[in-house]
Amino acid sequence: MMKIKIAEKTIENMLEKAGVDSPAFNSLCLIEKVCGFTQTDLIINGDKPINNEQFNELKALANRRIQGEPLQYILGEWEFYGYKFKVGKGVLIPRDDTEVVLNNCLDFLKEKPKKNVLDLCSGSGALAIVINKETGAKVTAVEKSEKALPYLKENARLNNSDINIVQGDIFECMDNFPDNSFDLIVSNPPYIKTEEIKTLQREISYEPKMALDGGKDGYMFYRHIISHWSKKLKPQGMLAFEIGENQFDTIRQLMTDYGYKNIKGDYDLGGIQRTIYGTLM
């Protein structure tokens, strides 16, 4: 039988030859999924054998990765802000970039004794669940997709979060929520131009188009949320978005026209202005 450290190196070489980014990291993740071995385990116990069944499973998972399937889908879960989230086909993968808007929300909510939060286009529930867990806020998560909804529910259960989950289309369900009732509305909506989706990297083609497609100009969801959902905020309530590259100025103008003040944004680790947030006066 093959030693586990040799199996790991074999998988890494397969991935590297196929041009997969970060082949060593991907290989280690697959080894941990199939064999339960972490990187530390490999150093200490790398001479332990791996059976043929396990090695064949490793190769099968590596081939899925080579075909472009996201590593997160293959693993079936991913970490966001120290919490684990189940992911798979039909739900957007939580990304580190989203931690920027999350931190904006957490900072704002620190000063609120009672916190009522609305998360629109919730997807996996990453924002809603972490806000609930970190601040104790009452959080309502709205998601339309029938494929994403089971992940949202499972992630709330997995993280012992008591968020209120609502299946609804944010273009239609506004009247189901009372006006002047939320301290914070947050959303990581679809913001990619329809025509640009087909030009994105191969891995993204596996993710749901519903969670990516922001309409012809990429601003369809921002316009609607600002114009139809802002009245759900309390006075001095905050609206916070994750945004795409070079979208800040246009969204700032939309928010300014609707009466938002103190509009600011923050940058992700790649230097892209990734958030915008402001308070409704």
SULWO-V256803 format. One record per run of one state. SS is the DSSP state (helix for helix, strand for strand, loop for the rest). FROM is the first residue (numbers start at 0). LEN is the number of residues. If there is no record, write none. Layout:
ss:SS from:FROM len:LEN
ss:SS from:FROM len:LEN
This chain:
ss:loop from:0 len:1
ss:strand from:1 len:2
ss:helix from:3 len:14
ss:loop from:17 len:5
ss:helix from:22 len:13
ss:loop from:35 len:3
ss:helix from:38 len:7
ss:loop from:45 len:3
ss:strand from:48 len:2
ss:loop from:50 len:1
ss:helix from:51 len:15
ss:loop from:66 len:4
ss:helix from:70 len:5
ss:loop from:75 len:1
ss:strand from:76 len:4
ss:loop from:80 len:2
ss:strand from:82 len:4
ss:loop from:86 len:11
ss:helix from:97 len:12
ss:loop from:109 len:6
ss:strand from:115 len:5
ss:loop from:120 len:5
ss:helix from:125 len:10
ss:loop from:135 len:2
ss:strand from:137 len:6
ss:loop from:143 len:2
ss:helix from:145 len:13
ss:loop from:158 len:5
ss:strand from:163 len:4
ss:loop from:167 len:6
ss:helix from:173 len:3
ss:loop from:176 len:5
ss:strand from:181 len:6
ss:loop from:187 len:4
ss:strand from:191 len:1
ss:loop from:192 len:1
ss:helix from:193 len:6
ss:loop from:199 len:2
ss:helix from:201 len:5
ss:loop from:206 len:2
ss:helix from:208 len:3
ss:loop from:211 len:1
ss:strand from:212 len:1
ss:loop from:213 len:6
ss:helix from:219 len:13
ss:strand from:232 len:10
ss:loop from:242 len:5
ss:helix from:247 len:10
ss:loop from:257 len:2
ss:strand from:259 len:5
ss:loop from:264 len:2
ss:strand from:266 len:1
ss:loop from:267 len:5
ss:strand from:272 len:1
ss:loop from:273 len:1
ss:strand from:274 len:6
ss:loop from:280 len:1
